[in-house]
Amino acid sequence: MFSKAVDSDRSERANTLKSGTAYRSSIMKQFVAWARVSSQRQKKEGFSLDDQESRLQEFATRLGGQVVKLFKLAETASKREERSSFREFTAYVKKHHGHLAGMLFVKVDRAARNIHDWAALEVLSEETRVPLFFPDQPTGETPAGRMQRRMSAVFASYQTDQQATDIRAGQKRRVESGLPLGRQYGYRLVRVNGRSLVEHDPIQAPKVRRIFELFAYQAHTLETLADTLARQGIIYTDRQPKFAKSTLHRILHNKIYIGQVHYQGVWHDGTFEPLVELATFQQVREKFRTDFKVYHKPQLTFGGGLIVCSHCGHQITGEHKVKTSPSGAKRNYFYYRCTGYRTTGHPKDRLNEKQIDQQLFAFFATIKLDEETRQWFVEVIRARAKAGQVENTNHRVELMRQREQVEARLKSLLDLRISGEVTPEEYAAKRSELQDRQAAIRLQLECTDRDDDQIADLAIKAFELSQSLTERWLSADYNAKRTILSIMLETVRLNCGNLEFTPRKPFDLLRDENLVPLSGATGNRTLTTSEI
C-alpha cells in the first residue's frame, strides 16, 4: 500500500516536470534583429549579412530564445531605402514590444550610422522597455555601459562623416582629372594600372550617335524617335528593348556626349573622347527650344498652328471623333475648325482631312509646270545662286571675324584661370557660354561654306519636289507631310470653307498667274534675282 503511494507521488512529480518544461518552451524569448552592410570591405572582414545573421541567431539561442524577425540592409541600398527600413524596424518594435525580449545588433556601428539614429534607438528602448544587445560589444545596463555604447555611436558617426568627406574629395579629384562619376549609357569603364578610365562602349555608342543624328536632322518628336529606333532594330537593353521618352530626353540633354563632366552644378572639360559632334549637339538643343513644340499632336496633320482663321485670326485646331457603324465597327475622323468656332456670329466652317487634301491637291496642280518651263526655271535658279555669291562671301567673312573674337576670349579666359583671377566655377560657366557661341558660328560657317553649285543643286531638288507633290503626299507619313508643308507654304487661311494658300519663295513664282507664257526660246523669259 505504501509502495503504491510512493509510485503515484513519483509519477505526479514527473508529470509536473514535463509540464514545466513544455511551459518554458512555450514562452521562449523572442528577439528582433538588425543586420547591415555598408561596404564590400566589411563583407571581406566577416561582417556580411549571412555572417551577421548567424551570430545574431547564435546569441539569441544563448539567451534562451530565437530571432522572430530579422531586418537586412545590403550595401547597395540607397539612403531612402535605409531610412524606410529603419522606420519599419522601429514600427515593428513598437507594435510587438509586449512579446519582445530585446533588439539585437552585432555592433553599435551596425545599429546606427549617425547620432540621430542612435538617440532614436535609445528613446525606443526606454519607451518600449525592450533592451538593446550587442554580441560583439557586450555592455551592462549601467551608466558606464550606456556611456560606452554612446561613445561607440559617436565614433561610428565620425567614421561615417569622414568616409563621406573622403568620397567627395575623391569624386572632385576624378572630375578635375576629366573623368565622369559612375556609368553613362554609351560609355564603359575599364581598369588601367588600377585606375578606372572611360572609353566608348562598342554596342551602346553607335546607338547614341544614331539617336542624335535622327533627332537633330530629321523631323522627329521623342515619341516618333522611339518608334523609329524600334523599327530599325535599335534596342535600349535586352530587358527593355524600346527606348522610353524620358530616356531619350535624358540622353539628348547630357553634355557628357560632347566630352564634358557634370559635378555640383558645373560642367567641366573631360579627358575622354566625345561621342557626338558639338554642332550636332547644338542643333538638338536648338530644336528643343523651337521646332520640338510643333509636333506635340502627331496625329493631326493640319494642326499645330498651320492654318489660321480668316475671320478672326485664331488658329485652326483639330478634333478627333470616333464613330461606330451599325455593325459595331469603329472609325476615326479628324475635323479642323477655328478655336473661336462657338463665338457668336462666327462662321461655322469645319473641314475634314479628305476635304483639306482635295483643296491641297488643287493647289499643287497650280505649280506644276510643263517640261519647257521647268528647264527655264532651273536656269533661273542657277543664275540666282551665282548672283548671291558676293553676299555669301561677305557673310562668311563676318562669321570668321566673330569666330576669331570668341577664340580670343576663350584664350583670355584660360589665362585668367591659370593666374587665379577667376574661380573654377566662374571659368566653367563662362567657358560653356563661349563654346556654345563657337558651335553656333561653326554651324553657320558650314552652311555658308557650300559652294554655289551645291546651293543650286539644293534649290533644284526643292523645285523637283514641287513638281511631284501629289504623288509624294499620297505615300507620305505624318512627319513627311509636315516637312512638305513647312517647305512649301508661308501661310494657310480658312475663309468660308475654302483654304487660301500662300506659297514660300521661290514656289510662289511657279503658280500659273505669275508665269508669263514663253515665246520661243527660254531666253525670252527673264526674272530678276530678287524675284526668287
C-alpha positions as CSV (number, residue, x, y, z in Angstrom):
1,M,0.0,0.0,0.0
2,F,2.8,2.3,0.9
3,S,4.7,1.3,-2.3
4,K,1.7,2.3,-4.5
5,A,1.6,5.7,-2.8
6,V,5.3,6.4,-3.5
7,D,4.9,5.4,-7.1
8,S,1.9,7.6,-7.5
9,D,3.9,10.6,-6.0
10,R,6.8,10.0,-8.3
11,S,4.5,9.9,-11.4
12,E,2.9,13.1,-10.4
13,R,6.3,14.8,-9.9
14,A,7.4,13.6,-13.3
15,N,4.3,14.9,-15.0
16,T,4.8,18.3,-13.2
17,L,8.4,18.5,-14.5
18,K,7.3,17.6,-18.1
19,S,4.5,20.3,-18.0
20,G,7.0,22.8,-16.6
21,T,9.4,22.1,-19.5
22,A,6.6,22.5,-22.0
23,Y,5.6,25.8,-20.4
24,R,9.1,27.1,-20.5
25,S,9.4,26.1,-24.2
26,S,6.1,27.8,-25.0
27,I,7.4,31.1,-23.6
28,M,10.8,31.1,-25.4
29,K,12.2,34.6,-25.6
30,Q,11.6,36.5,-28.9
31,F,14.1,38.9,-30.4
32,V,14.0,41.3,-33.3
33,A,17.4,41.7,-35.1
34,W,19.0,44.2,-37.5
35,A,21.9,43.4,-39.9
36,R,23.5,46.0,-42.1
37,V,26.5,46.1,-44.5
38,S,27.7,49.4,-45.8
39,S,30.7,48.4,-48.0
40,Q,32.3,45.5,-49.8
41,R,35.3,45.7,-47.4
42,Q,33.0,44.8,-44.5
43,K,32.0,41.7,-46.3
44,K,35.6,40.6,-46.5
45,E,36.2,41.4,-42.8
46,G,33.5,38.9,-41.7
47,F,30.5,41.3,-41.5
48,S,28.5,40.0,-44.4
49,L,24.7,39.8,-44.0
50,D,25.0,36.0,-43.6
51,D,27.8,36.3,-41.0
52,Q,25.8,38.8,-39.0
53,E,22.6,36.7,-39.2
54,S,24.4,33.6,-38.0
55,R,25.9,35.5,-35.0
56,L,22.6,37.1,-34.1
57,Q,20.8,33.7,-34.2
58,E,23.5,32.1,-32.0
59,F,23.4,34.9,-29.5
60,A,19.6,34.7,-29.2
61,T,19.9,30.9,-28.6
62,R,22.4,31.6,-25.8
63,L,19.9,33.9,-24.2
64,G,17.2,31.1,-24.4
65,G,15.3,32.5,-27.3
66,Q,15.1,32.9,-31.1
67,V,15.1,35.7,-33.7
68,V,11.5,36.1,-34.8
69,K,12.1,39.0,-37.2
70,L,15.3,39.9,-39.0
71,F,15.8,43.2,-40.9
72,K,18.6,43.1,-43.6
73,L,20.1,46.1,-45.4
74,A,22.7,45.4,-48.2
75,E,25.5,47.8,-49.1
76,T,23.7,48.6,-52.4
77,A,20.7,50.2,-50.5
78,S,20.1,53.9,-51.1
79,K,19.7,56.3,-48.2
80,R,16.0,56.4,-48.9
81,E,15.8,52.6,-48.7
82,E,17.8,52.7,-45.4
83,R,15.5,55.3,-43.8
84,S,12.5,53.3,-44.9
85,S,13.9,50.1,-43.4
86,F,14.8,51.9,-40.1
87,R,11.2,53.2,-39.8
88,E,9.8,49.7,-40.4
89,F,12.2,48.3,-37.7
90,T,11.1,50.9,-35.1
91,A,7.4,50.4,-36.1
92,Y,7.7,46.6,-35.6
93,V,9.3,47.1,-32.1
94,K,6.5,49.5,-31.1
95,K,3.8,47.1,-32.2
96,H,5.2,43.9,-30.7
97,H,7.1,45.2,-27.7
98,G,5.0,43.2,-25.3
99,H,6.4,40.0,-26.7
100,L,10.0,41.1,-27.4
101,A,12.9,40.3,-25.1
102,G,15.4,42.5,-26.9
103,M,16.7,44.2,-30.0
104,L,19.9,42.5,-31.4
105,F,22.7,44.2,-33.3
106,V,26.2,42.7,-33.9
107,K,27.9,46.0,-33.0
108,V,26.9,49.6,-32.2
109,D,28.1,50.8,-35.6
110,R,25.7,48.3,-37.3
111,A,22.8,49.7,-35.4
112,A,23.2,53.4,-36.4
113,R,25.3,55.5,-38.8
114,N,24.6,58.8,-37.0
115,I,23.9,60.3,-33.6
116,H,20.3,61.0,-34.6
117,D,19.5,57.3,-35.3
118,W,21.3,56.2,-32.1
119,A,19.2,58.7,-30.0
120,A,16.1,57.3,-31.7
121,L,17.1,53.7,-30.6
122,E,17.7,54.8,-27.0
123,V,14.3,56.5,-26.9
124,L,12.7,53.5,-28.4
125,S,14.3,51.2,-25.9
126,E,13.2,53.4,-23.0
127,E,9.6,53.8,-24.2
128,T,9.0,50.1,-25.0
129,R,11.3,48.7,-22.3
130,V,12.9,46.4,-24.9
131,P,16.7,46.3,-24.2
132,L,19.5,46.6,-26.7
133,F,22.0,43.8,-27.1
134,F,25.4,43.8,-29.0
135,P,27.0,40.4,-29.1
136,D,30.4,41.7,-30.3
137,Q,30.3,44.7,-27.8
138,P,28.8,43.4,-24.6
139,T,28.0,46.1,-22.1
140,G,25.9,46.2,-19.0
141,E,22.8,48.2,-18.3
142,T,24.8,50.6,-16.1
143,P,25.7,54.3,-16.5
144,A,29.2,53.1,-17.6
145,G,27.8,50.6,-20.1
146,R,25.4,53.2,-21.6
147,M,28.3,55.7,-21.8
148,Q,30.5,53.1,-23.6
149,R,27.7,52.5,-26.2
150,R,27.2,56.2,-26.7
151,M,30.9,56.7,-27.3
152,S,30.9,53.9,-29.8
153,A,27.9,55.6,-31.6
154,V,29.8,58.9,-31.7
155,F,32.8,57.2,-33.2
156,A,30.7,55.4,-35.8
157,S,29.1,58.7,-36.7
158,Y,32.5,60.3,-37.1
159,Q,33.7,57.4,-39.3
160,T,30.6,57.9,-41.5
161,D,31.2,61.6,-41.8
162,Q,34.9,61.1,-42.6
163,Q,34.1,58.5,-45.2
164,A,31.6,60.8,-46.9
165,T,34.2,63.6,-46.9
166,D,36.8,61.2,-48.4
167,I,34.4,60.1,-51.1
168,R,33.5,63.7,-52.1
169,A,37.2,64.6,-52.2
170,G,37.8,61.5,-54.5
171,Q,34.9,62.5,-56.7
172,K,36.2,66.0,-57.0
173,R,39.7,64.8,-58.0
174,R,38.2,62.4,-60.6
175,V,36.1,65.2,-62.1
176,E,39.0,67.6,-62.1
177,S,41.0,65.0,-64.0
178,G,38.3,65.0,-66.7
179,L,36.5,61.7,-65.9
180,P,32.8,61.2,-65.1
181,L,31.3,59.7,-62.0
182,G,29.6,56.4,-62.4
183,R,28.4,54.7,-65.6
184,Q,26.9,56.5,-68.5
185,Y,25.0,54.9,-71.4
186,G,27.3,54.8,-74.4
187,Y,30.5,54.5,-72.4
188,R,32.1,51.8,-70.4
189,L,34.6,51.8,-67.5
190,V,38.0,50.0,-68.0
191,R,40.7,49.4,-65.4
192,V,44.2,50.6,-66.5
193,N,47.0,50.4,-63.9
194,G,44.5,50.2,-61.1
195,R,42.6,53.3,-62.3
196,S,39.1,53.4,-63.7
197,L,39.1,55.1,-67.2
198,V,36.3,55.7,-69.7
199,E,36.0,54.5,-73.3
200,H,33.3,54.1,-75.9
201,D,31.1,51.1,-75.5
202,P,31.2,49.2,-78.8
203,I,27.5,48.3,-78.6
204,Q,25.9,51.3,-77.0
205,A,28.0,54.1,-78.5
206,P,26.6,53.7,-82.1
207,K,23.1,53.8,-80.7
208,V,23.7,57.2,-79.0
209,R,25.2,58.6,-82.2
210,R,22.1,57.4,-84.2
211,I,19.7,59.0,-81.6
212,F,21.4,62.4,-82.0
213,E,21.5,62.2,-85.8
214,L,17.9,61.3,-86.2
215,F,16.6,63.9,-83.8
216,A,18.9,66.7,-85.0
217,Y,18.5,66.4,-88.7
218,Q,15.0,64.7,-89.2
219,A,11.5,65.7,-88.2
220,H,11.0,63.7,-85.0
221,T,9.4,64.1,-81.6
222,L,10.6,61.9,-78.7
223,E,7.7,59.6,-79.4
224,T,8.3,59.2,-83.1
225,L,12.0,58.9,-82.4
226,A,11.4,55.9,-80.1
227,D,9.1,54.3,-82.7
228,T,11.8,54.8,-85.4
229,L,14.5,53.3,-83.3
230,A,12.3,50.3,-82.6
231,R,11.5,49.8,-86.3
232,Q,15.3,50.0,-87.1
233,G,16.0,47.3,-84.5
234,I,18.0,49.6,-82.2
235,I,17.2,48.5,-78.7
236,Y,17.9,50.1,-75.3
237,T,18.7,46.9,-73.3
238,D,17.7,43.3,-73.7
239,R,15.4,43.6,-70.7
240,Q,13.8,46.8,-72.0
241,P,14.1,46.8,-75.8
242,K,12.3,50.1,-76.6
243,F,13.7,53.4,-75.6
244,A,11.4,55.4,-73.2
245,K,10.8,59.0,-74.0
246,S,12.3,60.0,-70.6
247,T,15.4,58.1,-71.5
248,L,15.8,59.8,-74.9
249,H,15.2,63.2,-73.3
250,R,18.0,62.5,-70.7
251,I,20.4,61.3,-73.4
252,L,19.7,64.2,-75.7
253,H,20.4,66.7,-72.9
254,N,23.5,65.1,-71.5
255,K,26.7,67.0,-72.3
256,I,28.8,64.0,-71.4
257,Y,28.4,63.0,-75.1
258,I,30.3,66.1,-76.2
259,G,33.1,65.4,-73.7
260,Q,32.0,67.3,-70.6
261,V,31.6,66.1,-67.0
262,H,28.9,67.4,-64.6
263,Y,29.8,68.0,-60.9
264,Q,28.0,70.2,-58.3
265,G,26.0,72.2,-60.9
266,V,29.0,72.9,-63.2
267,W,30.2,71.3,-66.4
268,H,34.0,70.5,-66.7
269,D,36.1,69.6,-69.7
270,G,36.6,65.8,-70.0
271,T,39.7,63.9,-70.9
272,F,37.8,61.2,-72.8
273,E,36.7,61.0,-76.5
274,P,33.3,62.6,-77.2
275,L,30.6,60.6,-78.8
276,V,28.8,63.4,-80.6
277,E,30.0,66.4,-82.5
278,L,29.4,69.8,-80.8
279,A,27.5,71.1,-83.9
280,T,25.1,68.2,-83.7
281,F,24.5,68.6,-80.0
282,Q,23.9,72.3,-80.6
283,Q,21.3,71.5,-83.3
284,V,19.5,69.2,-80.9
285,R,19.4,71.9,-78.2
286,E,18.1,74.5,-80.7
287,K,15.4,72.1,-81.8
288,F,14.2,71.6,-78.2
289,R,13.9,75.4,-77.9
290,T,11.9,75.9,-81.1
291,D,10.7,73.2,-83.5
292,F,10.1,70.5,-81.0
293,K,6.8,72.0,-79.8
294,V,5.3,72.0,-83.3
295,Y,4.9,68.2,-83.2
296,H,3.0,67.7,-79.9
297,K,0.0,66.2,-81.8
298,P,1.4,63.9,-84.4
299,Q,-2.0,62.5,-85.4
300,L,-3.3,65.9,-86.5
301,T,-1.5,66.6,-89.8
302,F,-3.0,70.1,-90.3
303,G,-3.0,71.2,-86.6
304,G,-0.2,72.9,-84.6
305,G,-0.9,76.4,-85.9
306,L,-0.5,75.5,-89.6
307,I,-3.9,77.1,-90.6
308,V,-5.4,80.4,-89.2
309,C,-8.9,81.6,-89.4
310,S,-9.5,84.4,-92.0
311,H,-12.5,85.7,-89.9
312,C,-10.8,86.2,-86.5
313,G,-7.2,85.3,-86.9
314,H,-7.3,82.5,-84.4
315,Q,-5.6,79.1,-85.1
316,I,-7.4,76.2,-86.6
317,T,-7.3,73.3,-84.3
318,G,-8.1,69.6,-84.9
319,E,-10.6,67.4,-83.1
320,H,-10.7,63.6,-83.0
321,K,-14.1,61.8,-83.3
322,V,-14.8,58.1,-83.2
323,K,-18.0,56.9,-84.9
324,T,-19.5,53.4,-84.6
325,S,-21.3,51.9,-87.5
326,P,-24.4,49.7,-87.2
327,S,-22.2,46.7,-87.5
328,G,-20.2,47.8,-84.5
329,A,-17.0,48.8,-86.4
330,K,-15.3,51.9,-85.2
331,R,-13.8,54.6,-87.5
332,N,-11.6,57.6,-86.6
333,Y,-12.5,61.0,-88.1
334,F,-10.4,64.2,-87.8
335,Y,-12.1,67.6,-88.2
336,Y,-10.5,71.0,-88.3
337,R,-12.2,74.2,-87.1
338,C,-11.3,77.6,-85.6
339,T,-10.7,77.8,-81.9
340,G,-13.3,80.6,-81.8
341,Y,-15.8,78.3,-83.6
342,R,-18.5,78.7,-80.9
343,T,-18.3,82.5,-80.7
344,T,-21.5,84.3,-81.5
345,G,-21.5,85.3,-85.2
346,H,-18.5,83.2,-86.1
347,P,-18.8,81.2,-89.4
348,K,-19.4,77.5,-88.7
349,D,-16.7,76.3,-91.0
350,R,-15.4,72.8,-90.4
351,L,-13.3,70.6,-92.7
352,N,-12.3,67.0,-92.5
353,E,-8.9,65.8,-93.7
354,K,-10.3,64.5,-97.0
355,Q,-11.7,67.9,-97.9
356,I,-8.4,69.6,-97.0
357,D,-6.5,67.1,-99.1
358,Q,-8.7,67.8,-102.1
359,Q,-8.0,71.6,-101.8
360,L,-4.3,70.9,-101.3
361,F,-4.1,68.8,-104.5
362,A,-5.8,71.6,-106.4
363,F,-3.1,74.0,-105.1
364,F,-0.3,71.5,-106.1
365,A,-1.7,71.4,-109.6
366,T,-1.3,75.2,-110.0
367,I,2.5,75.0,-109.5
368,K,3.2,72.0,-111.8
369,L,4.9,73.2,-115.0
370,D,5.4,71.8,-118.5
371,E,8.8,70.5,-119.5
372,E,10.0,73.6,-121.3
373,T,9.1,75.9,-118.4
374,R,10.8,73.6,-116.0
375,Q,14.1,73.9,-117.9
376,W,13.8,77.6,-117.9
377,F,13.2,77.7,-114.1
378,V,16.3,75.6,-113.4
379,E,18.4,78.1,-115.3
380,V,16.9,80.9,-113.2
381,I,17.8,79.0,-110.0
382,R,21.4,78.7,-111.1
383,A,21.6,82.4,-112.0
384,R,20.2,83.3,-108.6
385,A,22.8,81.1,-106.9
386,K,25.6,82.8,-108.8
387,A,24.3,86.3,-108.0
388,G,24.3,85.5,-104.3
389,Q,28.0,84.7,-104.3
390,V,29.1,88.1,-103.2
391,E,26.6,88.3,-100.4
392,N,27.5,84.8,-99.2
393,T,31.2,85.7,-99.2
394,N,30.6,88.9,-97.1
395,H,28.6,86.9,-94.6
396,R,31.4,84.3,-94.4
397,V,34.0,87.0,-93.7
398,E,31.8,88.4,-90.8
399,L,31.4,84.9,-89.3
400,M,35.1,84.3,-89.4
401,R,35.7,87.6,-87.6
402,Q,33.2,86.6,-84.9
403,R,34.8,83.2,-84.6
404,E,38.3,84.8,-84.1
405,Q,36.8,87.0,-81.4
406,V,35.3,84.1,-79.5
407,E,38.6,82.1,-79.7
408,A,40.5,85.1,-78.4
409,R,38.1,85.4,-75.5
410,L,38.5,81.7,-74.7
411,K,42.3,82.1,-74.6
412,S,42.0,85.2,-72.3
413,L,39.6,83.3,-70.0
414,L,42.1,80.4,-69.8
415,D,44.9,82.9,-68.9
416,L,42.7,84.4,-66.2
417,R,42.0,80.9,-64.8
418,I,45.7,80.0,-64.8
419,S,46.6,83.2,-63.0
420,G,43.9,82.5,-60.4
421,E,41.8,85.6,-61.2
422,V,38.6,83.6,-61.7
423,T,37.3,80.7,-59.7
424,P,36.8,77.2,-61.3
425,E,33.0,77.7,-61.2
426,E,33.2,81.1,-63.0
427,Y,35.6,79.7,-65.5
428,A,33.5,76.6,-66.3
429,A,30.3,78.7,-66.7
430,K,31.8,81.3,-69.0
431,R,33.7,78.7,-71.0
432,S,30.5,76.8,-71.6
433,E,28.8,80.0,-72.8
434,L,31.6,80.8,-75.2
435,Q,31.7,77.3,-76.5
436,D,28.0,77.4,-77.3
437,R,28.6,80.6,-79.3
438,Q,31.6,79.0,-81.0
439,A,29.5,76.0,-82.0
440,A,26.7,78.2,-83.4
441,I,29.2,80.1,-85.5
442,R,30.8,76.9,-86.8
443,L,27.4,75.6,-87.8
444,Q,26.7,78.8,-89.8
445,L,30.1,78.6,-91.4
446,E,29.4,75.0,-92.5
447,C,26.3,76.2,-94.2
448,T,28.0,79.2,-96.0
449,D,31.0,77.0,-97.0
450,R,28.8,75.2,-99.5
451,D,29.9,76.4,-103.0
452,D,27.4,77.9,-105.4
453,D,26.9,74.6,-107.3
454,Q,25.8,72.9,-104.1
455,I,23.4,75.7,-103.3
456,A,22.0,75.5,-106.8
457,D,21.6,71.7,-106.6
458,L,19.7,72.1,-103.3
459,A,17.3,74.6,-104.9
460,I,16.8,72.4,-107.9
461,K,16.0,69.4,-105.7
462,A,13.4,71.6,-103.9
463,F,12.0,72.6,-107.3
464,E,11.8,69.0,-108.4
465,L,9.9,68.2,-105.1
466,S,7.3,70.9,-106.1
467,Q,6.7,69.1,-109.4
468,S,5.8,65.7,-107.7
469,L,3.9,66.9,-104.6
470,T,0.7,65.0,-105.2
471,E,2.5,61.6,-105.7
472,R,4.7,62.2,-102.7
473,W,1.8,63.3,-100.5
474,L,-0.2,60.1,-101.0
475,S,2.7,57.9,-99.8
476,A,4.0,60.2,-97.0
477,D,3.7,59.7,-93.3
478,Y,2.9,62.5,-90.8
479,N,6.5,63.7,-90.5
480,A,7.0,63.8,-94.2
481,K,3.7,65.7,-94.8
482,R,4.6,68.3,-92.1
483,T,8.0,68.8,-93.8
484,I,6.4,69.3,-97.2
485,L,4.0,71.9,-95.8
486,S,6.7,73.8,-93.9
487,I,8.9,73.9,-97.1
488,M,6.1,74.9,-99.5
489,L,3.7,77.2,-97.6
490,E,4.1,80.6,-95.9
491,T,0.5,80.8,-94.6
492,V,-2.8,78.9,-95.0
493,R,-6.0,80.7,-94.1
494,L,-9.5,79.2,-93.8
495,N,-12.1,81.5,-95.4
496,C,-15.8,80.4,-95.7
497,G,-14.9,76.8,-96.1
498,N,-12.1,77.5,-98.6
499,L,-8.3,77.3,-97.9
500,E,-6.2,80.2,-99.2
501,F,-2.6,79.1,-99.7
502,T,0.4,81.5,-99.8
503,P,3.5,79.6,-101.0
504,R,7.0,80.5,-99.9
505,K,9.7,81.8,-102.3
506,P,10.5,80.7,-104.9
507,F,7.5,78.5,-105.2
508,D,5.2,81.5,-105.4
509,L,6.6,82.2,-108.8
510,L,5.6,78.8,-110.1
511,R,1.8,79.5,-109.9
512,D,0.0,79.9,-113.2
513,E,-0.9,83.5,-112.7
514,N,2.7,84.5,-112.0
515,L,4.2,83.0,-115.2
516,V,4.4,84.8,-118.5
517,P,3.9,82.4,-121.5
518,L,7.1,81.6,-123.2
519,S,7.7,82.8,-126.7
520,G,10.2,80.6,-128.4
521,A,13.4,80.1,-126.6
522,T,13.7,80.1,-122.8
523,G,15.9,83.2,-123.1
524,N,12.8,85.3,-123.9
525,R,11.5,84.9,-120.3
526,T,13.6,86.6,-117.7
527,L,13.4,87.2,-114.0
528,T,15.5,89.4,-111.7
529,T,17.4,87.7,-108.9
530,S,15.1,89.5,-106.3
531,E,12.1,87.5,-107.7
532,I,13.5,84.2,-106.3
